Amino acid sequence: MSSVKNVIKDNYNMMLLKDYLRDAIKEAGFSHAEISKTPTGTRVALHVTRPGIVIGRKGSGIRELTEKLSTDFGLKNPQISVNEIEKPELSPSVMCNRMAAHLERGTAFRRATMWTLKQIMEGGAMGVQITISGKLRGDRSAFEKHTAGVLPRAGHHAEVIVAEDIAHVGTAMGLIGIRIRIARKEKFVPEFELKKEQKEKPKKEKSEETKIKVEEVAIEDVKVEVVKVEGKKDTAKSESERIALEEEKMKEIETLEEVEETLK
């Protein structure tokens, strides 16, 4: 019984840790963390969209994060590595956080949903499903599902291809839940791959070539591994700045309510 309790306790601590990281490095575009125990300590691999924000000026961010993980979460000798996400639009965690940020700023839920759907499909997803639930328009709770592309829903192939995440956001109406499921082309099962896709694939690989650069940053005799994607263009310095830029572009999207008004 004690071993079962230890497993439950470890899983609960990991859940608390991931919730803390989601909030602490929100501006860096946190996606997920991979935690593994080694003979020398605990290796924590953080996957974010902006590694510079996690490291901080002269390594201040890494030092604070290391101390927090050691004291509050009991990780022995945490060794942090920061990995930059190649395509943030294909990460359900990043897109959930961005959509939640839009709803917090007062954007209409359907406009935010359609914008997120568009961004994910333009990012190269095979399919996407966004479910939003809560008090959306009135006193009663409701939910809406919006789907685009091809999205396997059951079986082994769905487990391999589809990644999903859930986020919650507090609004004036109440708590709203967001669930995003993304089907990724690069994990497509070979026996189901279309001949058309096989012909187009080499062209895409040549045009969309990305270079990965691995650096080791020494901060007070501690080496931090940073994996960056070269050739990536993003004018925004933080997630908040990106949300503000997207808010202006989002106004171009027509919602069902606006179409109904024109027909009256």
N, C-alpha and C positions, 0 to 999 in steps of 0.2 A: 504493500500500500504506500510505503514511503517513496518508492521509485515513481509511482504514478503521481504522487503529490509534487515531486521534484520536476517532473516533465510539465505539469500544469503550471507550476511556479515559473519555470523558464520561459514557457510560451507567453505567459501573462507579462513578464518583464520585457520580452521582445516586442510585444504589442505596445506597451507603454513607451518603449524606446523609439519605435517608429512613429508614434503619435507626436512625441517630443521633437524628433527630427523634422517632421512635416511642418511643424509650426516654427521651429527655431531657424531653419534655413529655407524658409518659404520664398524669400526674395531671390534665392539662387536657383529656383525651379527644381525643387527636390522631387525625384521620381521614386526611388526605392533604395534600400540599403541591404547589402549582403554581409552577414556577420558569421564568422567562422573562428573556431578556437585553434590556436597553434601552440607548439611547445614553449614559445617565448612570450605569448600573450594572446590578445584577441585582435583579429584583423577585421576592420570595418571598412567596407568599400561603399562609398557614397556615389550615387549616380545623379548628377544634377545637370542643368543646362548652362550654368555660369560658375565654373570652378573658382574664379577669382574672388567672388563674394564669400565663399566658404573659407578660403585661406585667409582673407582679410589683409589689412595693411601690416606688413612685416610679420605675418603669421599670427596675428592676434586672434583671428577667428578660430584657427586650428588649435591654438593653446587653450582657449576657453572651452572649446568642444571636447578636447581630450580630458580636461579636468572634470567636466560635467559627467562624461561617460564613466570616469573612474570613481568619482565620489558618490553620485546619485544613483547610478545603475549598476555599480559593482563590477565593472569590466576590468579584468586584470591586464595592466600594461596595454591599453588600446593603441593599435597602430592603424591610423586613418589613411586611406588612399581616396583620391577624388577623381572620378571618371566623368568626362563630358559626354552627354547624350548626343548621338549623331543626328537623330531625327526626333525632336521633342513632340511633334504632332502625332507620332505613333506610340507615345507613352500615355496610357490611360490616366495615370496619377497626375502627370503634368497638365493634361487637358481638363481633368476634373477640377484641379485647383484654379486653373484659369477661368473656367466657366463659373465656379463659385465666386471668384473675385468680381466678375462682371455682374452677377446677381447682387452682391453686396453693395456695388456702386449704384444700384437702382435700375439696371438694364432689364427690359421686359424679358421674361423667361423664354418666350418663343424666339425672340430675336437672338438671344444668347445661344440657344440650342442650335438654330440654323447656321449661325456663324461658326460654332464649334464643329458642326457636321461638315461644313464646307472646308474648314482648315484641315481636318483629318483626312478627307478624301483627296484633297490637293497635295497632302503630304505623302501620298503613295499607298494608302491603305486599300486592302481588298474589299473591306466592308466595315460598317460601323453601326452600332445601335446605342442611342442615348435615351435613358429612361429618367424622367424627372417627376418627383412625387412630393406631395405636401399640400399646403393651402396656397394654390397657385392663383386662383382668381376670386375665390369667395370664402365663406366660412367653412364649407365642407372640404375635406381632403380629397384630392384627385391625383391622377397620374397620367402622363402622356409618354408614348414611345415613338421615337423617330429613327428610321432606318434608311441606310443608303448602301449600295453595293451588295456584295455577296458575303453572308455571315453564317458559317456553320453553327448550329444551335445545340447539337447533341452528338454523343459518341466520342471516340478517341481523337478524331481529327479536330473537333471543336476544342478539346483540351490543349492540343499542340499549337493550333493556329491562333486561337482567340486569347487575348489578354484583357483583363477587366479591373476596374477599381471603383470605389465608392467614396463620395465626399458629402459632407453636410454643411449647410450654410444657414445662418440665422438671419431672417429678414423681418420687416415690420409685420408681415402677415403671419409669420411663424417659422418653424424649421422646415427646410426644403432639402430633400435628398437627391443626389445626382449619381447615376450609375452609367459608366461608359464602357462598352465592349468593342474592342478593335481587332479585326482579323488582319494579320500581317502577311503580305505576299511572300516575303523571304522565307517563311516557315511553311509554305504551301507543300502539301504532300505530293511527291513526284508523280505517283500513278494517276492523280487527278489533274495534273497540270495540262493546260490546253496547248495545242500545237502553235496557236497564234502567239501565246505568251512566250514559248520557247524561241521563236524567231525574233521577237522584240527585245528579249532579255540582254543579248550581247551589246546592242546599241545603247541601252540604258546604262550598262556598266561602264561603257567608254565615256559617255557624256556626263554621268554623275559620279565621277571619280572623287573619292575623299581620302585624304591622308590623315593618319592617326599619329600623333606625336606624343611620346612618353617622356616626361621630365621628372627629375628628382629635386625637390626644393628642400634645402637644409635650413631648419628653423631651430636654433638653440641646440645644436648637435642631434637633432631629430630629423630624419629624412622622411619627407612626405611625397608619395608618388602621385603625380598629376597626369592624367591622360586627356589630351586635347585633340579636337578635330579641326584640322587646318582647312582653309578655304570656305569656311562657313560664314555667311553674312547675316549679322543681326545688329541693327543700329541701337536697339534698346540696351541699356546698361543693367537693368534689373527687371524683375517680373512686373512690378508696379508700373514702371515706365512703359513696358510692352502693353499692359492692359489699357493704359491711357491712350496709346497710339491706336490700338484695335477698336477702341470705343468710337473714334471718329469714322473709321472705315465701316463699322457695323451699321451706321445710319443708312447706308445704301441698300441694305437688305430689306425687301418688302415682306411684311408679315401677313398672315391671313386676315387679321383685323383691318389692316390698311386696304387690302383688296376688297373686303366687304364694304368698307366705307365708300369706295369709288363706284361700286355697283348700285348703291342706294339712290 
